[in-house]
Amino acid sequence: METVVTVAVIIFVIIAGMFLIHRLDAQHDERIGAFRYSDALPGIGRRTRKSPRAAVPKGPPAAATRREHREGSR
């Protein structure tokens, strides 16, 4: 009787382990699916972020405006 219980417990543990591995594998596949590995590398082809240098000021710089003001008042 003890042998039957032991074999049943071992089979149950194996089935539970298989189910756990199956669930973890499915979760891992979902995480990998969220990433796009086929995109170009960040420095090649297209920009991924806007850099501070990309912004162009609309008016003249503040230092040039002050300098012109000082030169004009003399």
C-alpha positions, 0 to 999 in steps of 0.5 A: 500500500505504501508503494502505491501511495509513493508512486501516486505522489511521484506521478502527481509531483511530475504532473504538477511540475509539467503544468508549472513549466508549461505556465512559465513557458507561456508567460515567457512567450508573452513577455518576448512577444511584447518586445520587437527584436527586429527593429533597427539598432538605436544608433542606426537608421532612425532616431528613437529619442529627441535630443536637446540639440534637436530643438531650434529656438524660435527667436534670437538667443537671449545673450545676443539680444542683451548685447545688441541692447547694450551696444545700441544705448551707447 
